[in-house]
Amino acid sequence: MAKTRAQKEQSVLQIQEKLSKAKSVVFADYRGLTMKRLSDLRNQLRDVNGEFTITKNTLLERALPASSFQLPVSSFAGPTATLFAYDDEISPIKLLVKMLKDAGLGKVKMGFLGAESLDEARIIQLSTLPTKDELRGQIVGVLVAPLQGMVSVLQGNLSNLVYALSELQKQKGGV
């Protein structure tokens, strides 16, 4: 059943709202993906506060001028799905690229990180970066390493003292 003009206008407003909230946006060709794979991807994206929607190109073209994203109109050829990342900019992109690679179907068209336009190669490069949580873990590891070294050095001195005292005790005829 065809959408009425009011429904289409409502869809454009919803897309504009999602674009304004998103920290990164990726447009992908989803041809060949099964509904099961799309559902699995959507469920995984919900966990990282992302959203993957199939978007009609004409509605997307009408919504983009009101956003900070600038695209040539010819950018949308063929079916388009849109990934909106709301919190972490990279985690949803990683999930999308991994799923497309595992399926061997579909491909990333283009996207935005903030207001910066990204091509397919740049999006794939971004998907190889560690997530914020992984980076935080690495930073904590780097900060804790000197402290762990200091603890082991101090602990070594104490064990050497205990060893020396036990040797003195043995020399003096103790147990």
Backbone as ProteinMPNN parsed JSONL, in Angstrom:
{"seq_chain_A": "MAKTRAQKEQSVLQIQEKLSKAKSVVFADYRGLTMKRLSDLRNQLRDVNGEFTITKNTLLERALPASSFQLPVSSFAGPTATLFAYDDEISPIKLLVKMLKDAGLGKVKMGFLGAESLDEARIIQLSTLPTKDELRGQIVGVLVAPLQGMVSVLQGNLSNLVYALSELQKQKGGV", "coords_chain_A": {"N_chain_A": [[0.834, -1.166, 0.0], [0.574, 2.175, -0.855], [2.23, 5.014, 0.565], [0.754, 7.874, 2.081], [0.947, 11.408, 1.436], [1.176, 12.804, 3.85], [2.133, 10.783, 5.554], [4.603, 10.351, 4.384], [5.821, 12.837, 4.817], [5.952, 12.76, 7.582], [7.732, 10.643, 7.874], [10.044, 11.803, 6.78], [10.505, 13.799, 8.699], [11.075, 12.152, 10.909], [13.434, 10.932, 10.047], [15.066, 13.203, 9.853], [15.191, 13.903, 12.565], [16.541, 11.677, 13.634], [18.96, 11.945, 12.257], [19.888, 14.332, 13.368], [20.387, 13.597, 16.006], [22.329, 11.636, 15.794], [25.748, 10.621, 16.115], [27.406, 9.472, 14.299], [26.824, 8.434, 10.942], [26.008, 5.967, 8.595], [25.626, 4.902, 5.287], [24.386, 2.139, 3.585], [24.373, -0.549, 1.193], [22.109, -3.047, 1.209], [21.443, -5.278, -0.195], [20.718, -8.682, -0.743], [20.97, -9.561, 1.849], [19.523, -11.52, 4.38], [16.379, -11.522, 6.172], [16.746, -12.546, 8.7], [19.469, -12.079, 9.23], [19.468, -9.282, 9.124], [17.76, -8.734, 11.284], [19.273, -9.821, 13.382], [21.5, -8.117, 13.276], [20.272, -5.655, 13.886], [19.461, -6.183, 16.526], [21.955, -6.499, 17.792], [22.969, -3.952, 17.393], [21.258, -2.411, 18.953], [22.243, -2.903, 21.485], [24.551, -1.355, 21.558], [23.599, 1.138, 21.333], [22.753, 1.9, 18.715], [21.163, 2.2, 15.485], [19.572, 0.621, 12.756], [18.111, 1.195, 9.799], [15.997, 0.648, 6.995], [15.834, 2.781, 4.336], [13.965, 4.875, 2.275], [15.204, 6.216, -0.676], [14.379, 8.719, -1.814], [13.064, 9.955, 0.314], [15.138, 10.135, 2.12], [16.853, 11.858, 0.732], [15.342, 14.168, 0.864], [15.383, 14.675, 3.571], [18.052, 15.132, 4.236], [19.061, 17.817, 3.479], [18.142, 19.479, 5.559], [19.709, 18.73, 7.62], [23.056, 18.664, 9.048], [24.579, 17.338, 7.282], [25.966, 17.09, 4.092], [25.339, 15.967, 0.94], [25.845, 14.895, -2.431], [23.097, 14.624, -4.662], [23.107, 12.442, -6.341], [24.232, 10.416, -4.904], [22.759, 8.355, -3.872], [21.992, 5.449, -5.072], [20.211, 2.626, -5.913], [19.079, 0.212, -3.404], [18.969, 1.474, -0.075], [20.196, 1.388, 3.187], [20.288, 2.77, 6.425], [22.575, 3.477, 8.947], [22.503, 4.582, 12.181], [24.458, 5.951, 14.655], [24.397, 6.566, 17.992], [25.66, 6.909, 20.572], [28.456, 5.743, 20.977], [30.658, 6.294, 18.399], [32.02, 4.473, 16.795], [31.612, 1.696, 17.427], [29.002, 0.738, 16.422], [29.539, 0.95, 13.679], [31.611, -0.879, 13.384], [30.23, -3.266, 13.932], [28.391, -3.333, 11.77], [30.098, -3.405, 9.47], [31.477, -5.786, 9.983], [29.366, -7.664, 9.908], [28.508, -7.378, 7.238], [30.824, -8.199, 5.944], [31.1, -10.845, 6.886], [28.783, -11.974, 5.812], [29.276, -11.627, 3.155], [27.845, -10.154, 1.435], [26.13, -7.214, 0.26], [27.233, -3.781, 0.822], [29.145, -1.061, 2.129], [28.248, 2.234, 1.465], [28.679, 5.093, 1.879], [29.312, 7.643, 4.397], [29.055, 9.554, 7.487], [31.033, 11.039, 9.981], [30.511, 12.811, 12.647], [30.513, 15.92, 11.217], [32.057, 15.308, 9.116], [32.567, 13.938, 5.93], [32.617, 10.581, 4.829], [34.15, 8.095, 2.841], [33.783, 4.782, 1.382], [36.199, 3.305, 1.827], [37.338, 4.692, 3.954], [35.44, 4.3, 5.974], [35.62, 1.547, 6.348], [38.224, 1.476, 7.269], [37.878, 2.872, 9.692], [36.373, 0.97, 11.014], [38.223, -0.814, 11.907], [39.407, 0.293, 14.07], [39.965, 0.353, 17.648], [37.307, 0.126, 20.091], [35.775, 2.621, 22.268], [35.688, 1.594, 24.889], [37.654, -0.412, 24.741], [39.903, 1.183, 24.267], [39.92, 2.667, 26.639], [40.489, 0.607, 28.453], [43.079, -0.062, 27.599], [44.419, 2.302, 28.252], [44.121, 2.326, 31.046], [45.616, 0.046, 31.615], [48.176, 0.915, 30.822], [48.559, 2.978, 32.655], [48.518, 1.571, 35.076], [50.643, -0.189, 34.928], [53.307, 0.871, 35.757], [52.845, 1.068, 38.524], [52.323, -1.595, 39.195], [54.826, -2.637, 38.658], [56.33, -1.323, 40.616], [55.186, -2.392, 42.942], [55.93, -5.094, 42.667], [58.725, -4.859, 42.829], [59.055, -3.822, 45.439], [57.89, -5.904, 46.839], [59.683, -7.889, 46.197], [61.961, -7.03, 47.624], [61.054, -7.402, 50.246], [60.665, -10.216, 50.264], [63.307, -10.993, 49.845], [64.442, -10.082, 52.243], [63.091, -11.721, 54.112], [64.041, -14.192, 53.235], [66.803, -13.846, 53.748], [66.766, -13.574, 56.549], [65.778, -16.085, 57.287], [67.905, -17.699, 56.44], [69.939, -16.777, 58.142], [68.862, -17.668, 60.544], [69.031, -20.424, 60.15], [71.818, -20.716, 60.064], [72.515, -20.072, 62.652], [71.641, -22.207, 63.997], [68.984, -22.649, 64.313], [65.592, -23.736, 63.621]], "CA_chain_A": [[0.0, 0.0, 0.0], [1.379, 3.39, -0.981], [2.146, 5.961, 1.679], [0.17, 9.172, 1.759], [1.886, 12.537, 1.535], [1.375, 13.095, 5.278], [2.998, 9.736, 6.09], [5.959, 10.599, 3.871], [6.341, 14.004, 5.541], [6.27, 12.276, 8.93], [8.958, 9.85, 7.732], [11.145, 12.753, 6.593], [10.758, 14.404, 10.009], [11.721, 11.143, 11.746], [14.816, 10.795, 9.566], [15.775, 14.421, 10.264], [15.423, 13.807, 14.008], [17.598, 10.685, 13.833], [20.215, 12.532, 11.762], [20.352, 15.362, 14.299], [20.855, 12.946, 17.23], [23.404, 10.677, 15.525], [27.139, 11.073, 16.089], [27.897, 9.016, 13.004], [25.791, 7.882, 10.064], [26.578, 5.208, 7.483], [24.655, 4.442, 4.303], [24.859, 0.863, 3.067], [23.549, -1.335, 0.292], [21.805, -4.24, 1.993], [20.947, -6.316, -1.096], [21.174, -10.044, -0.524], [20.923, -9.931, 3.264], [18.246, -12.111, 4.79], [15.71, -10.851, 7.281], [17.348, -13.034, 9.945], [20.719, -11.329, 9.43], [19.111, -7.894, 9.442], [17.235, -8.722, 12.655], [20.411, -10.029, 14.292], [22.273, -6.875, 13.283], [19.507, -4.645, 14.634], [19.528, -6.525, 17.948], [23.313, -6.189, 18.255], [23.131, -2.498, 17.387], [20.536, -1.857, 20.101], [23.12, -3.021, 22.657], [25.555, -0.281, 21.521], [22.828, 2.357, 21.071], [22.746, 2.204, 17.294], [19.901, 1.859, 14.818], [19.751, 0.304, 11.348], [16.802, 1.248, 9.158], [15.94, 0.699, 5.534], [15.345, 4.129, 4.084], [13.659, 5.187, 0.877], [16.179, 7.219, -1.137], [13.799, 10.054, -2.008], [12.809, 10.536, 1.637], [16.455, 10.453, 2.678], [17.333, 13.051, 0.023], [14.589, 15.319, 1.367], [15.736, 14.909, 4.975], [19.457, 15.539, 4.39], [19.357, 19.253, 3.455], [17.84, 20.106, 6.851], [20.728, 18.302, 8.587], [24.388, 19.229, 8.797], [25.242, 16.481, 6.302], [25.794, 17.528, 2.715], [25.623, 14.913, -0.02], [25.291, 15.076, -3.773], [21.849, 13.879, -4.837], [23.383, 11.203, -7.063], [24.896, 9.47, -4.007], [21.89, 7.254, -3.515], [21.536, 4.611, -6.17], [19.917, 1.301, -5.389], [18.503, 0.19, -2.067], [19.821, 2.095, 0.939], [19.894, 1.241, 4.603], [21.02, 3.801, 7.155], [23.021, 3.156, 10.299], [22.637, 5.75, 13.045], [25.19, 5.652, 15.89], [24.026, 7.653, 18.886], [26.627, 7.131, 21.658], [29.802, 5.45, 20.49], [30.646, 6.485, 16.941], [32.725, 3.417, 16.078], [31.092, 0.338, 17.688], [27.991, 0.308, 15.439], [30.175, 0.801, 12.361], [32.328, -2.157, 13.437], [29.245, -4.343, 13.814], [27.857, -3.345, 10.404], [31.129, -3.855, 8.526], [31.734, -7.205, 10.271], [28.243, -8.444, 9.416], [28.554, -7.366, 5.77], [31.973, -9.007, 5.534], [30.777, -12.251, 7.165], [27.745, -12.41, 4.873], [29.781, -11.542, 1.786], [26.806, -9.475, 0.658], [25.952, -5.813, 0.611], [28.465, -3.011, 0.975], [29.019, 0.275, 2.677], [28.301, 3.237, 0.399], [29.346, 6.289, 2.395], [28.793, 7.989, 5.703], [29.516, 10.769, 8.158], [31.479, 10.996, 11.369], [30.312, 14.228, 12.944], [30.143, 16.572, 9.964], [33.034, 14.896, 8.109], [32.098, 12.935, 4.99], [33.482, 9.403, 4.754], [33.909, 7.179, 1.736], [33.755, 3.376, 1.78], [37.502, 2.892, 2.361], [37.538, 5.335, 5.265], [34.544, 3.634, 6.928], [36.23, 0.245, 6.641], [39.389, 1.777, 8.111], [37.342, 3.192, 11.022], [35.864, -0.241, 11.659], [39.34, -1.563, 12.481], [39.855, 0.967, 15.286], [39.366, -0.176, 18.878], [36.185, 0.888, 20.63], [36.114, 3.48, 23.405], [35.952, 0.759, 26.057], [38.958, -1.043, 24.554], [40.915, 2.221, 24.476], [39.968, 2.949, 28.084], [41.189, -0.517, 29.069], [44.499, 0.073, 27.281], [44.947, 3.427, 29.034], [44.232, 1.866, 32.434], [46.758, -0.871, 31.649], [49.407, 1.712, 30.751], [48.696, 3.714, 33.911], [48.717, 0.651, 36.188], [51.895, -0.937, 34.753], [54.379, 1.313, 36.659], [52.477, 0.725, 39.899], [52.535, -3.028, 39.361], [56.283, -2.825, 38.728], [56.788, -0.869, 41.927], [54.729, -3.384, 43.922], [56.756, -6.306, 42.561], [60.062, -4.527, 43.342], [58.957, -3.75, 46.897], [57.613, -7.248, 47.31], [60.951, -8.605, 46.056], [62.818, -6.655, 48.748], [60.542, -8.075, 51.437], [60.975, -11.642, 50.183], [64.748, -11.14, 50.059], [64.668, -9.916, 53.671], [62.618, -12.946, 54.769], [64.992, -15.245, 52.86], [68.05, -13.594, 54.477], [66.538, -13.873, 57.961], [65.677, -17.539, 57.446], [69.261, -18.231, 56.297], [70.627, -16.468, 59.408], [68.332, -18.549, 61.556], [69.599, -21.759, 59.9], [73.233, -20.665, 60.434], [72.624, -19.994, 64.109], [71.189, -23.475, 64.554], [67.532, -22.666, 64.485], [64.844, -24.626, 62.739]], "C_chain_A": [[0.888, 1.241, 0.0], [1.159, 4.304, 0.219], [1.497, 7.253, 1.197], [1.239, 10.248, 1.922], [2.192, 12.861, 3.003], [2.287, 12.06, 5.921], [4.444, 9.942, 5.639], [6.589, 11.787, 4.582], [6.738, 13.619, 6.964], [7.565, 11.456, 8.899], [10.17, 10.751, 7.58], [11.504, 13.41, 7.922], [11.464, 13.426, 10.947], [13.183, 10.96, 11.343], [15.638, 12.008, 9.983], [16.113, 14.382, 11.756], [16.554, 12.828, 14.305], [18.947, 11.234, 13.384], [20.766, 13.564, 12.743], [20.901, 14.756, 15.588], [22.115, 12.108, 17.012], [24.782, 11.337, 15.525], [27.834, 10.607, 14.821], [26.755, 8.341, 12.261], [26.492, 7.166, 8.921], [25.441, 4.743, 6.592], [25.221, 3.186, 3.66], [23.852, 0.272, 2.094], [23.334, -2.673, 0.987], [21.333, -5.4, 1.128], [21.567, -7.671, -0.78], [21.125, -10.483, 0.93], [19.544, -10.461, 3.621], [17.649, -11.32, 5.947], [16.305, -11.291, 8.615], [18.632, -12.268, 10.24], [20.432, -9.875, 9.802], [18.577, -7.782, 10.873], [18.354, -8.9, 13.672], [21.251, -8.759, 14.408], [21.553, -5.8, 14.091], [19.561, -4.907, 16.136], [20.909, -6.196, 18.531], [23.518, -4.68, 18.346], [22.381, -1.84, 18.546], [21.404, -1.872, 21.355], [24.159, -1.903, 22.716], [24.918, 1.058, 21.149], [22.97, 2.826, 19.622], [21.422, 1.755, 16.694], [20.174, 1.659, 13.336], [18.382, 0.252, 10.704], [16.953, 1.261, 7.644], [15.204, 1.98, 5.186], [15.084, 4.316, 2.592], [14.544, 6.364, 0.447], [15.588, 8.617, -1.264], [13.511, 10.728, -0.671], [14.116, 10.952, 2.307], [17.021, 11.723, 2.036], [16.599, 14.309, 0.486], [14.979, 15.667, 2.806], [17.146, 15.474, 5.131], [19.696, 17.048, 4.342], [19.078, 19.969, 4.779], [18.859, 19.724, 7.921], [22.058, 18.968, 8.243], [25.153, 18.426, 7.75], [24.935, 16.953, 4.892], [26.257, 16.433, 1.765], [25.127, 15.31, -1.394], [24.076, 14.166, -3.946], [22.101, 12.529, -5.499], [24.018, 10.132, -6.176], [24.054, 8.238, -3.735], [21.37, 6.552, -4.756], [21.325, 3.225, -5.606], [19.368, 1.378, -3.979], [19.492, 0.732, -1.028], [19.283, 1.805, 2.331], [20.781, 2.234, 5.333], [21.318, 3.318, 8.563], [23.195, 4.46, 11.06], [23.348, 5.304, 14.32], [25.0, 6.822, 16.839], [25.049, 7.925, 19.985], [28.06, 6.98, 21.159], [29.77, 5.508, 18.967], [31.139, 5.262, 16.186], [32.082, 2.037, 16.247], [30.004, -0.092, 16.702], [28.581, 0.11, 14.038], [30.924, -0.528, 12.301], [31.366, -3.321, 13.246], [28.711, -4.463, 12.387], [28.884, -3.907, 9.422], [31.426, -5.338, 8.731], [30.616, -8.078, 9.708], [28.25, -8.504, 7.885], [29.688, -8.241, 5.255], [31.685, -10.486, 5.739], [29.764, -12.797, 6.164], [28.267, -12.444, 3.437], [28.787, -10.864, 0.858], [26.71, -8.027, 1.105], [27.291, -5.097, 0.691], [28.142, -1.639, 1.536], [29.141, 1.257, 1.516], [29.12, 4.442, 0.834], [28.772, 6.603, 3.756], [29.357, 9.29, 6.223], [29.957, 10.423, 9.57], [31.481, 12.444, 11.817], [29.821, 14.878, 11.662], [31.074, 16.17, 8.826], [32.475, 13.77, 7.246], [33.114, 11.8, 4.89], [33.129, 8.571, 3.532], [34.001, 5.741, 2.253], [35.068, 2.936, 2.422], [37.731, 3.46, 3.762], [36.653, 4.696, 6.338], [35.111, 2.277, 7.321], [37.457, 0.429, 7.523], [38.934, 2.101, 9.542], [36.887, 1.941, 11.759], [36.98, -1.081, 12.271], [39.865, -0.927, 13.766], [39.253, 0.301, 16.521], [38.231, 0.721, 19.353], [36.651, 1.745, 21.802], [36.46, 2.649, 24.638], [37.305, 0.059, 25.952], [40.084, -0.031, 24.779], [41.045, 2.583, 25.952], [40.726, 1.849, 28.822], [42.685, -0.439, 28.82], [45.129, 1.194, 28.101], [45.118, 3.028, 30.496], [45.424, 0.928, 32.576], [48.088, -0.13, 31.64], [49.636, 2.461, 32.061], [49.025, 2.798, 35.085], [50.074, -0.047, 36.113], [53.025, -0.434, 35.66], [54.095, 0.971, 38.123], [52.684, -0.762, 40.168], [54.029, -3.342, 39.451], [56.824, -2.437, 40.09], [56.392, -1.867, 43.01], [55.601, -4.628, 43.862], [58.177, -6.047, 43.062], [60.051, -4.488, 44.862], [58.699, -5.128, 47.499], [58.886, -8.101, 47.223], [61.886, -8.294, 47.2], [62.366, -7.352, 50.024], [60.85, -9.568, 51.394], [62.465, -11.896, 50.362], [65.087, -11.009, 51.537], [64.247, -11.168, 54.429], [63.579, -14.086, 54.478], [66.3, -15.081, 53.64], [67.883, -13.932, 55.952], [66.433, -15.381, 58.204], [67.044, -18.206, 57.306], [70.079, -17.963, 57.553], [70.163, -17.393, 60.518], [68.915, -19.967, 61.41], [71.061, -21.797, 60.33], [73.419, -20.672, 61.952], [72.083, -21.248, 64.791], [69.715, -23.553, 64.803], [66.874, -23.582, 63.485], [64.582, -23.978, 61.416]], "O_chain_A": [[1.841, 1.331, 0.773], [0.076, 4.363, 0.801], [1.674, 7.665, 0.05], [2.306, 10.001, 2.485], [3.335, 13.156, 3.352], [3.129, 12.412, 6.748], [5.384, 9.735, 6.407], [7.774, 11.749, 4.916], [7.744, 14.099, 7.486], [8.396, 11.569, 9.801], [11.213, 10.496, 8.183], [12.684, 13.562, 8.236], [12.354, 13.824, 11.699], [14.061, 10.847, 12.199], [16.78, 11.862, 10.42], [17.204, 14.787, 12.157], [17.425, 13.112, 15.127], [19.96, 11.016, 14.047], [21.98, 13.658, 12.927], [21.792, 15.339, 16.206], [22.885, 11.896, 17.949], [24.965, 12.442, 15.015], [28.745, 11.27, 14.325], [25.851, 7.76, 12.86], [27.449, 7.684, 8.346], [24.42, 4.252, 7.074], [26.378, 3.157, 3.242], [22.654, 0.548, 2.159], [24.302, -3.357, 1.318], [20.867, -6.409, 1.658], [22.776, -7.79, -0.578], [21.23, -11.677, 1.211], [18.526, -9.907, 3.207], [18.34, -10.547, 6.611], [16.366, -10.502, 9.558], [18.859, -11.851, 11.376], [21.076, -9.311, 10.686], [18.909, -6.837, 11.588], [18.386, -8.22, 14.697], [21.661, -8.374, 15.503], [22.177, -5.111, 14.898], [19.69, -3.974, 16.929], [21.008, -5.672, 19.641], [24.167, -4.191, 19.271], [22.827, -0.817, 19.064], [21.317, -0.971, 22.189], [24.605, -1.536, 23.802], [25.599, 1.986, 20.711], [23.268, 3.989, 19.351], [20.659, 1.02, 17.321], [20.917, 2.428, 12.727], [17.577, -0.626, 11.015], [17.909, 1.812, 7.097], [14.101, 2.235, 5.67], [15.911, 3.946, 1.758], [14.615, 7.382, 1.136], [16.221, 9.596, -0.867], [13.693, 11.938, -0.534], [14.188, 11.985, 2.973], [17.6, 12.563, 2.724], [17.177, 15.396, 0.496], [14.91, 16.829, 3.205], [17.404, 16.223, 6.073], [20.504, 17.531, 5.135], [19.724, 20.973, 5.08], [18.879, 20.314, 9.001], [22.165, 19.729, 7.281], [26.262, 18.802, 7.373], [23.778, 17.186, 4.543], [27.418, 16.024, 1.785], [24.105, 15.986, -1.518], [24.052, 13.054, -3.419], [21.375, 11.57, -5.237], [24.315, 9.04, -6.659], [24.592, 7.182, -3.4], [20.428, 7.01, -5.402], [22.183, 2.707, -4.891], [19.208, 2.464, -3.421], [20.694, 0.474, -1.102], [18.093, 1.954, 2.611], [21.902, 2.504, 4.903], [20.443, 2.821, 9.272], [23.945, 5.339, 10.636], [22.891, 4.38, 14.994], [25.397, 7.945, 16.53], [25.286, 9.09, 20.306], [28.772, 7.963, 20.951], [28.951, 4.846, 18.329], [30.723, 5.031, 15.051], [32.018, 1.279, 15.279], [30.077, -1.206, 16.184], [28.169, -0.789, 13.305], [30.878, -1.223, 11.286], [31.65, -4.251, 12.491], [28.592, -5.568, 11.857], [28.563, -4.792, 8.629], [31.607, -6.071, 7.759], [30.883, -9.115, 9.1], [28.022, -9.566, 7.305], [29.538, -8.941, 4.254], [31.988, -11.3, 4.867], [29.872, -13.94, 5.721], [27.761, -13.196, 2.605], [28.88, -10.989, -0.363], [27.157, -7.667, 2.194], [28.349, -5.724, 0.634], [27.023, -1.138, 1.428], [30.034, 1.126, 0.679], [30.137, 4.766, 0.221], [27.859, 5.924, 4.225], [30.039, 10.029, 5.511], [29.329, 9.618, 10.257], [32.349, 13.22, 11.418], [28.827, 14.44, 11.083], [30.909, 16.632, 7.697], [31.972, 12.772, 7.762], [34.322, 12.035, 4.869], [31.955, 8.366, 3.225], [34.268, 5.519, 3.434], [35.053, 2.265, 3.454], [38.257, 2.777, 4.641], [37.073, 4.567, 7.488], [35.085, 1.904, 8.493], [37.703, -0.374, 8.424], [39.554, 1.642, 10.502], [36.999, 1.858, 12.982], [36.707, -1.972, 13.074], [40.673, -1.529, 14.473], [38.156, -0.254, 16.455], [38.199, 1.916, 19.059], [37.781, 1.611, 22.27], [37.414, 2.961, 25.352], [38.025, -0.056, 26.944], [41.095, -0.349, 25.405], [42.152, 2.78, 26.454], [41.52, 2.135, 29.718], [43.48, -0.716, 29.719], [46.25, 1.052, 28.59], [46.132, 3.347, 31.117], [46.163, 1.011, 33.557], [49.016, -0.498, 32.361], [50.771, 2.571, 32.526], [49.74, 3.207, 35.999], [50.603, -0.458, 37.146], [53.669, -1.266, 36.299], [55.01, 0.625, 38.87], [53.161, -1.146, 41.236], [54.444, -4.205, 40.224], [57.67, -3.131, 40.654], [57.188, -2.154, 43.904], [55.976, -5.166, 44.904], [58.778, -6.935, 43.666], [60.934, -5.056, 45.506], [59.238, -5.464, 48.553], [59.13, -8.941, 48.089], [62.55, -9.197, 47.71], [63.192, -7.838, 50.797], [61.261, -10.132, 52.408], [62.855, -12.898, 50.961], [65.934, -11.747, 52.04], [64.979, -11.631, 55.304], [63.901, -14.868, 55.373], [66.847, -16.063, 54.14], [68.783, -14.523, 56.548], [66.938, -15.891, 59.204], [67.314, -19.191, 57.994], [70.836, -18.83, 57.99], [70.963, -17.85, 61.334], [69.246, -20.62, 62.399], [71.51, -22.792, 60.898], [74.392, -21.23, 62.458], [72.071, -21.337, 66.019], [69.255, -24.481, 65.468], [67.532, -24.136, 62.605], [63.961, -24.586, 60.543]]}, "name": "protein", "num_of_chains": 1, "seq": "MAKTRAQKEQSVLQIQEKLSKAKSVVFADYRGLTMKRLSDLRNQLRDVNGEFTITKNTLLERALPASSFQLPVSSFAGPTATLFAYDDEISPIKLLVKMLKDAGLGKVKMGFLGAESLDEARIIQLSTLPTKDELRGQIVGVLVAPLQGMVSVLQGNLSNLVYALSELQKQKGGV"}
